Amino acid sequence: MAYGSGLAAQLGVKAETVVGTEVVVDTFYEFTSASPTFKPTWITGQGLRAGQAYERAARVSQGVLTVDGEISLEYTDRGHMGLLWRHALGSAITVPTQIAASTAYKQVHTPGPKAGLGLTVQLGRPQTDGTVRPFTYRGVKVPEWEFTVSAGSERGAELTLNIDAWQENTATALAVASYAPAAQLFTFVDAATFKLGGTATTTAGETTISGGLALGTVFSELTIKGETGMKVDRYGLGGGGVKKEQLENAVPTITGQLKGEFTNRVEIYDVFRAGTPMPLQLDFSHGDAGGGNPYLLSFILPAVKITETTIDVDGGDLLGQEVAFKAFDDGTNPVLQVKLVSTDTTL
């Protein structure tokens, strides 16, 4: 008998050829939580009827439809994480690049327009009798995403996607889940490079940072968040209450937070006071994807400004420091680069 709990849940994804046209999912992720929720509006008759007090069932119907929610998963060193980054950022990359003649492949993702990008997402929700019920969502976009890592977490690094979809379908059959073999977690201890400053240069579509200083400040938590304002209520006559493709309608932002100790005023606070933009680089790496190339998740933000910092004295403990930062366009380099190296030959 199958598990009648979340132990039998599954999450599958596939990029749509035409946004909003459902496809059969074929890429599966191990995940920690998922909350896509079907949300119809309700149209209620407002007319007065002699002697009628309560709303009548015959005068209430569903109106326009939407689906939204969150999907959270632990970040792994392989297993098609690039597909998620493509849709989170609006990246133009479609095929990884082989590194020399090795089994290692790289992907360089940078922000771009999200028009024309859509996912079909299927969530298998187990009933208590062990039956796993499929809930399939089409026209899925990612207006917001968040990457987090913490020294105090019992999990690895996590990626959370806030999604918005056109419609929910419970009639599509549950796909058979299969997972990338040997995928390992990226964790706090895999943060091999963490530096601020230097010079950002983009050559042949890839950004690197020369110089810069490895931060000596003890930071135990990091969050990087991307937000893309989108028109998600594009309902029109003849659409049957289902929206049209969600389109960007506001300036996107990339922000972040750091939490740790007050280790060195010059490293962070003086940079904050000066208001100077600086490159920020954070790399997670381990193992060997092939040819001596480690599995890699690299974030490069060429022009970051520290927008807020707090240093509170509270009792006799070490002073804590919380830092907020924001990424800006320096006019030359991409606002953010997410580089992956893995054995994945497809996104």
N, C-alpha and C positions, 0 to 999 in steps of 0.2 A: 504493500500500500504506500502511496506517495505521502509526503509530508503535508499536513493540513495547516501550514503556517508559512511565514516568510521564507523558510528554508527552501521552499520549492519555487520561489519567485524567479523570474528571469526578465532580462531587458535586452531587446534587439533593436538595431538601427540600420537604416539604409538611406543613402542619398537618393532623392527623387530626380528623375529626368525632367519632369515638368512639375513645378511647385504646386502642391495641393493634389497631385495625382498619386494615390497610394501605390506603393510597391511592396514586394515581399522582403521583409528584413532578413539579413544574412550575416550581420556583424553583431556579436554579443559581448556584453561587458559585465564583469562582476561589479556590483554596486552596493551602496550602503543604505540608500533610501530613494524613493521616487513617489511623487505626489501629483501627477497630471490629473486634473479635475475638470470634468465636463460641467459647464456653467451656462445653461440657457437663461435668457431673460424671460420674464412672465408678463403676458399682456392680460390685463384684467379690465373687464367692462366697468365703466363708471356711471352708466345711466341709472336713473332713479326709477324704481318700480313700486307701485302702491303696495304697502305692507311688507316689502322685502327689506330685511336688515342685513343679512350676511351675503357675502359674495357667492354667486352661483357657479358651480362647477362648469356649467354649459357656457359660461361667459369668460372662462379663463383658458388661455392657450400659451404654448411656448412661442417666444419670439426669436430674436437673433441668437446665434450659438457661438460659444468660444470654449477653448480649453487652455488652461495655464497651470503652472506648477513648477516643481524643482526636481532635478535628478542629481544625486551626489554619488561620486565613486572615488575609490582610492586610486591614486595615479600610479600607473605601471610603466615599466621601461619598454614595453612592446605591447602589441595587441590593438593596433589601429586607433591609438590616441590622436593621430593626425586628422582623422575624419572629424573628430569633435572640435579640434582647433580650427579647421577650415570653416566650420559653420559658426563657431563662436566669434571668430575674427573677421570673417568674410575674406579669407585668404584665397589667393588665386591658384595656389599649387594644387595639382591634380595627381601627380606621379612623383614618388620619391626618387632621389638620384643616388645611384650606386657609387660608393666610394672606392675608387680604383677597381680592382678585380676581387674585392672582398665580399663577405656576406653582410656588410654594413651598408645601410642606406640612410641618407639624410633628407630631412624636410625642413625648409625654411619658410615659416609662416609669418606674414605681416598683415596688418589690418587693411581691409578694402571694402567695397560695396557688397551688401548682402542680397541685393536684388538677384533673383534667379536661383538662389540657394534655398533648398528645402529638404527636410528629412521626413521619412516615415519612422515612427517610433512605436514599438509594441512592448507593452508591459504585461507580463503574465502574473496575475493575482490569484494565489491559491485560496480556495474555499477550505473550510474545516474538514470536509469529507475527502480532501486530497485532490479534487478537481482543480486544475489550473485554468482560470478563465482569461482569455486574451482580450486586451483592450488596445486597439490600434489607433494611432493618431497620425493624421496626414497634415501636410502643410506646416510642419514644425519649424519654427525659427528660434534663434537664441538671442533675445534682447540683452541679457545680462549673463555674465559668468564670473566665477570667483575661484582663485587658487589659494589654498592655505596650507601652511606647514607649521608645526609646533613641536618644540622639544618635549612638552608635557603630554602630548597626545599618544594614545595607545594605537593609533592608526598611522598609516603612512601619510604622505602628502595627499590632499584631496582636491578634486575639481568639482565644482557645483555649477550646473547649468540651469538658468531660469528659462523656461520655454513657453512659447505661445503657439497654439495650433489652430487649424481650421475646424476640425471635426473629429469626433470619436466614433469608432466602429467596433462593435462587439461580435460581428458575424465572421470576420476573417479568422481563419484557422490559426492555432498556435504554432509558430515556427519551431523547428527542432534546434535547440541551442547547442552551439559548439564554441569552445573558447581557445584563445591563443595558448599554446603549450609553453610552459616554463616562464611565463610572465612574472616578474618580480616587482615589488613595490619600490618606488623611490621614497625615501624617508628623510627625516631631518639630518641624519648623519651622512647622507650622500651629498650634502651641499658642499661641494669641493671648492667653489669660487664664489666669493661675495665681496664685491669691491665697488667703490664710489670714486668718480673722477676719471681722468684720462681723456682720450680723444676718440670719438666715434668716427668710423669710416665705413662706407658701403661700397663694395667692389663686386661686380658680377652678381648683384642681387643678394649679397650676404654682408651683414654688418658685423664688425669686430671692434673691440675697444683696445687701444694701445695705452699703456701706462695705467694710471689709477692706483689707488691704494686699497689693499685688503683691509676691511673694517676690523678694528680691534675692539669696538664696542660689542658687548655681549648682548646680542639680540636672540631671544628664544622663540619669537613668533613672527610670522610674516603673512601678509595677505596682499594679493594683487587682484584688482577687480576691474572688469570692463563693462561699460554700459553703452548701449546703442538705443537712442530714442527712436521708437518705431510707431507708425500709425497702425494700430492693431484692430481698429473697428471700421474697416472699409466694407461696409454692408451696402448693397445696392438692390434696387428692384430687379426681380428676375433671378436673384441668387438663392432663393429659398431660405434665407436667414443665415447662410454660410458666407463668411468674409472672403474678400479678395486678398491677394498676396500682401502681407505686411511689408510696408516700405519705410525706410529711414526718414525721419522728419526732424531730427535735432542733432546738434553737434555731439559726437561720441566722446566719451571720456575714459581714461585709464588712471586709476588711483591706487593707492596702497597704504598699508599700515605696518609699522614695526613696533614690537614691544620687547623691552629688555631692561638692561641696567644703565645707570648714568656712569659710563666708563671714562669718557673723554670728551670734554666740552668742545674742543676744536673740531673733532670729526663730524659732529652732527649739529650742535647748537650754533656754532659760528657760521656754518654753511646756511642754516636757516635764517640767521640774522642778515646775512649778506644778500639773500634772495638770488643766489647764483645758480643757474641750471648746470647740472652735472650728469654724466652718464652713470647708470647703475647696471651692474651685471650680477646675475645669480645663476650658477650652474649646478645641476645635480648630475652626478655621474657614478657609474660603477661597472664592473665586469668588462667583457669584451664582446662587442657585436660582430667582430671580424676584422682581421688585418691590424689588430692593435688599437682599434677605435672603440672606446668605451660607449656603452649605452649612455645617452645624454638627453637631458632636458635643460635648455638654456634660455634664460630671459635676458634680453638686452633692451634697456630703455635709454636712448641716447641723450635725452634732455629732461631730467627730473628736477623739480623744485620741491624742497621741503616746505610744506604749507602750514604746518603746525607741529609744535613739540611741547610736551609737558614733562616737568621734572618735579615731583612732589616729595616733600619730606613728611613721612608718616611713621613715627616711632623710631626705633633703633635699627631697623633693618636697612639693607642696601637700598639706595635710592633707585626707584624705577623711572624709566623713560619711555614715553609713547610718542611715536613719530608718524605724522601723516605726510604723504607725498603725492604728487601728481605728475603725470607724463605730458610733455608738450612736443609740438612739432618744431624741430630746429631748422626746417626749411631745406634740409639735405637728406637726412636719414629717415627711415620709417619711425613712427612714434614708438612702436614696440616690435621686437622680433622674438619669436618663439622658435627655437631650433631643436629638432629632434634627431637623434641618431639611434637606429634600432635595426632589427632584422626584418622589419615590415617592408615588403616589396610593393604594397599598395597602401593607400590611406586607410 
